[in-house]
């Protein structure tokens, strides 16, 4: 092109195009040489003047390519119309609407292209498309969850979610908030991905502590890069790397503002920056999980006896059918029938009768685990499939040994074992016959007088509790050095019809000997928890109350759970309840106490070793039990002034506890200032007794101290 031609084009272009807000350029269609870039184009590509680009290849300057663009539209251009198309420019990182036209200048073909920036519009369009895609997928997912089979519906949903995000694995984790655990309950894996569900059960919630913060704040959580986002020494990193997870997205599931789990996708490759679908699904997933839990509970109710936790007759009948379809190689049958349950219910009340049923079931469960069934009010049957005769009879021996330890449980037992070709129902009938033979022996040999007296006493005790004949009094406890109130001991009193109040020494021993003291223990505990709840509602001072639990009650099955459930019933923290346990000379009883004490401490209760030194005191017991507090018996405290031996025992006991970790001393039965001074000299932490205050009614205690 001649110089005058270039100047003519340049002048023409500058006049027409430099004022445009769009990017405009001219180039030779045959040589691809640039002839002109308008001002906006030069600014966009970083050039000051046309001299810098004149004669250079358009595909190099505008597209960063070394050869003509494969998408060049030169062959489509006309002089009488614009050709429009959309293009993403990698150098400018934006979307443009291209308007191309062919011009003839001095017999040369010139391409004029006008580029309109549509990046923002394109983003809006993409967002709209994504939103429509999300909404379409959400509708499909919701429709999937409407299936009758909850488990299959959720698994199908996870497959859809996994494919939407092009992830390797989609899953649901559910929390056990009571025990602070989480478990992978549902999982979908892409082809070739190894399932992880079995490895991810009952994990500590603490491993996702960082996630929980995001779940609480935003409801969702994501990891773009494991190496960049998670500390390599953390348990979180260990678990994720073990599963070859480099990135993930997750959204929390909530019920009543409490996080109950989450739904997530591992290693997503698509839509990773848009968690809309995942977050929107949480409400519907939560509802389906609740539906599943409800169905599981209904199924459990249909197969499990709710009073005992054993399988019921429905499940028993199903198992019989299973055995007839798939005959076992051997079968041991045990038929158990409770003796005198009707008399217990009539004379003592159904609460006690239910308790005895539960205790019987507990023993059967302990020996036979899930092979035991409650098939009637007082009837149980055990089906031991494919066990040797020796194993079966060893379990029968174990059952008899446990029953001997629980003399208040009276049952008749019949059992039979066979192997090979036998009729299952006939074997069950033979065990039933043997049970009735033993039951007849029971009828013939039974001396019912003591049994009737026991039942009558138990029934009367429950009746008196219901009538309000028993009352709880509170004796305050103080910090000896400061005289500061720290709590109180809950003590039971019995009021006779004439209004006379009896102390425990006048009635508790009888209930202990008849093994019905549990009703007193739990009555006092429940009253203490009610009192703490009432004080809390009145915004009164928060104090600890201690409750005595007898050695007989401590032997009950899951007694710690029963204690904890009563506290939970009244929303009382275990930290506000001290459990006082009396030391005992029996080695067997010591082992029971030690086991219960450990369970109580795990649940958050403070354990007090009561009446230390009363009868069979030995300093070794505290080192074995390692209770939080030790209570020195009133007999030692009362003799300190006149008995040097008692004074020395108290002194050494306090010193010993100071050397033990987390153990303090309470002195009970402080009657005068001289005793208090000695205890203060020995650095005893806490005390109670008539010197401070006699036991007071709950209302009197509240008025005087709160």
Secondary structure by P-SEA (a helix, b strand, c coil): ccaaaaaaaaaaaaacccccccccccccccccccccccaaaaaaacccccccccccccccccccccccccccccccccccbbbbbbbbbcccccccbbbbbbbbcccbbbbbbbbbbaaaaaaaaaaaaaaaaaaaaaaaaaaaaccccaaaaaaaaaaaaaaaacccccbbbbbccccbbbbbcccccccccccccccccccccccaaaaaaaaaccccccccccccccccccaaaaaaaaaccccccbbbbbccccccccccccccccccccaaaaaaaaaaaaaaaaaaaaaaaaaaaaccccccccccaaaaaaaaaaaaaccccbbbbbbbbbcaaaaaaacccaaaaaaaaaaaaaaaaaacccccccccccbbbbbbccccaaaaaaaaaaaaaaaaacccccbbbbbccccccccaaaaaaaaaaaaaaaaaaaaaccccaaaaaaaaaaaaaaaaaaaccbbbbbbbbbccccccccbbbbbbbbbccccccccccccaaaaaaaccaaaaaaaaaaaaaaaaaaaaaacccbbbbbbbbccccccccaaaaaaaaaaaaaccccccbbbbbbbbccaaaaaaaaaaaaaaaaabbbbbbcccccccccccccccccccbbbccaaaaaaccccaaaaaaaaaaaaaaaacccbbbbbcccccaaaaaaaaaacccccccccccccccaaaaaaccc
